[in-house]
Amino acid sequence: MLKKTSSMFLIVMLISICVVAYAGTDYDSKSTVYGLLEGELSVHRGWDNAAAFACTSVETEAPYVVSKVEILRRATGSRLDYGSNTERNATYSEAEAYTTAEYDITTYGTHEVRGKSSYAVYTRTFD
């Protein structure tokens, strides 16, 4: 009986984890004078919340590496949260945004490297 109860508990826990830990991602890259510019946007959803992370990387040090992330309510386009981060003389930057919204969202990421020449890639998810 204990073994059957433990098995049922494990199955219920696995189903719960799969529902709560939903994530969406998008990726883009571009060749630049600083090497490959890579942008990744990842969104992690819970029952009534979301966390979005925009990560930007480049192969060699650049004067400015910029990450921006914006969470919008899909039905109205209203901004729920925004995050931005600029790193100087760096190869990596990350920005984050959070919301407690229970409705569908669209998330946008901007990934830039700036110096004598500037480059950008854009990412988005629909969750």
N, C-alpha and C positions, 0 to 999 in steps of 0.2 A: 504494500500500500504506500509506504514512504517513497519507494522508487517511482511509482506512478505519479504521485503528487509532485515530486521534484521535477520529473519530466514535463509535466503540464506547466509548472511555474517557469521553467526554462523557456518553453515555447512562447508563453505569454510575454516574457521579458524580451525575447528576440523580436517579436512582432512590434512591441512598443518602441524599441530602439530604432527599428527601421523606419517607423512613421515619424518619430521626433527628429532624427538626424538627417533629414533631407538636405541636400546641398546642390547648388548649381554653380557651374564655372564657365568662364570664357577666357580665351588666350589669343594674343596677337603679337607679332614681332615685325621688326623692320631693321634693315641694315643701315648703320649710321657711321659717321667718322669716329665715333666712340666704340665701335663694335656693334654687336647685335643688341638692339633695344627690345626687351621682352616685357610685356604687360600681362598680368593675370588678375582676374577678378573672381573671387569665390564668395558664395553666399551660403550661409548655414541657417536653416529654418528650424524653429521649434513649434510648439502648438500655437503660441501667440506672440512670437518674437522672431527677429531676424538679425543676424550680424553679417556685415559685408566687409571684405578686405580687398583693397587694391594694392598689388605689389608690382613695383617697377624695378627692373635691373638692366644694367648695361655692362659690357665686358671690361672696359677700361674706365678709369676715374674721369668723371665729367664735372664741370663747374656747378651744375644744378641737376638733381634728379628729383622729379616731381611725381607724386601720386595723388589722385583725387578720386573720391567715391561719393555717389549720390543715390539715395533710396527715394523712389517716388511711389505714390499710390497709383496703381495702374489705371483705375477707373476715372480718376480726376486729374492726374498729373501733378498733384500737390506734393511738395517736398516734405518728406518725413524726417530725414536726417542727411547730413553732409559732413564729410571729413576730408582734410587736405594735409599734406606733409611735403616739405621741401628740404632736401639734404644737400649741403654744399660740399664740393670736392669729394664726391661719393660714387659708389657703383650701385647703390640700392636705396629704395625708399618704400615705405608702406603707410597707407592711410586706412582708417576704419570708420564705420558708421553703424548705428544700431537703431532698431525700432521695436516697439511692442505691438505693432499693428497685427491684426488678425486677418487682413484682406490680402489680395494679390498685389505684388509689388513688381516694379521694374527697377533694376539697379544698373547704373552707368559708371564706368571707370575711365579715367584719363591718365595716361602714362606718358611722361615727357622727359626728355633730356635736353638741357639748354646750355648753350655756350656761344661760340662764334656762329655756329649753325644750330638750329633747333629742330627737333623731331618729335612726333607724337604718334601713338597708337591708341585706339579706343576699344573698349570692351563693354558688353552688356549682357544681362541675364533677365529672364522672365520667370519669376517664382510665384 
